[in-house]
């Protein structure tokens, strides 16, 4: 299997310093050891020119406008859902792994996060009883069309639902993974195919027919290698050379991309080209993000509680 074709099994190496074995697991949800050697962290910190505890206040703060990144005028603008799908697609084959059963719910989480970025939804107030993120209802804030068919379809479901539902419930409803037959009408169908067609229209993918012995399937191989390279580079830099060790100061779109790519079991694809040392540092820092107190992060200044509720739904 090529390194870019999906999840890979990391070879296990022996550290000369203490004889312990390092390297992360091969699964998309496998994470590096929390107790990784300090020299590994130092290696990544040298890449960024910072010590592990260095304050990165000199970096450009992209949170002032989380919908636009610094290279947006030079590259194709992709939604969060399109970025996660692009990470999961095999470049030449043009389809996602048949064994990935997480990407469906992960993409629905991306839809809710994207609505949060665009100011269309919000969480109800925590109130005197201090409701948790997962117990707070998702409220419609602005039902103006977004121009994206999937987002507008999700908005319609939110508008037509009374009483409101929680974020975990909406992820289940939009995925069709609910035991309540009355909620099956909320399922968003053919999400991957519709997102792939969007990427075809943006010139990132193309469309082909591929024969799988018993049936033919429409596939979408990669045509714009630069777009995917930029996406992979953005994720790698977020946890290596541009690591700030403070989620509140990370670009919120990049933070959402890292956590939701992990939830969709496609994050490993972005780390496959890394050296073993960088891979271990990257996965340890991803684990740092996943282990955050989401309730506390949601109360910080300029935080978007909808995002943290989506994150919490996948790490509960």
JONORJO-V323025 format. One record per backbone hydrogen bond with DSSP energy under -0.5 kcal/mol. NH is the residue of the N-H (numbers start at 1). CO is the residue of the C=O. Records with the same first field share a line. If there is no record, write none. Layout:
NH: CO + CO
//
This chain:
5: 2
6: 3
10: 8
13: 22
15: 13 + 20
19: 15
22: 13
30: 27
36: 33
40: 37
41: 37
42: 38
43: 39
44: 40
45: 41
46: 42
47: 43
48: 44
49: 45
50: 45
54: 51
59: 56
62: 60
64: 61
65: 62
66: 63
68: 65
72: 69
74: 71
75: 71
78: 76
83: 79
84: 80
85: 81
86: 82
87: 83
88: 84
89: 85
90: 95
91: 4
94: 90
100: 97
101: 99
106: 102
107: 103
108: 104
109: 105
110: 106
111: 107
112: 108
113: 109
114: 110
115: 111
116: 112
117: 113
118: 114
119: 116
120: 115
121: 115
122: 139
124: 137
130: 127
131: 126
135: 132
136: 132 + 133
138: 165
139: 122 + 137
141: 120 + 139
142: 120
149: 147
152: 148
153: 149
154: 150
155: 151
156: 152
157: 153
158: 154
159: 155
160: 156
161: 157 + 158
162: 160
167: 136
170: 166
171: 167
172: 168
173: 169
174: 170
175: 171
176: 172 + 173
177: 172
178: 176
181: 179
183: 180
184: 181
186: 183
187: 184
188: 174
189: 187
194: 190
195: 191
196: 192
197: 193
198: 194
199: 195
200: 196
201: 197
202: 198
203: 200
204: 199
205: 199
206: 221
208: 219
210: 217
212: 215
214: 212
217: 210
219: 208
220: 94
222: 91
223: 204
224: 204
225: 223
228: 224
229: 225
230: 226
231: 227
232: 228
233: 229
234: 230
235: 231
236: 232
237: 233
238: 234
239: 235 + 236
240: 236 + 237
242: 237
243: 240
249: 246
250: 247
255: 251
256: 252
257: 253
258: 254
259: 255
260: 256
261: 257
262: 258
263: 259
264: 260
265: 262
266: 261
267: 261
269: 266
270: 266 + 267
271: 267
272: 268
274: 271
279: 275
280: 276
281: 277
282: 278
283: 279
284: 280
285: 281
286: 282
287: 283
288: 284
289: 285
290: 286
291: 287
292: 289
294: 292
297: 293
298: 294
299: 295 + 296
300: 297
303: 300
305: 303
307: 304
308: 304
309: 305
310: 306
311: 307
312: 308
313: 309
314: 310 + 311
315: 311 + 312
316: 312
//
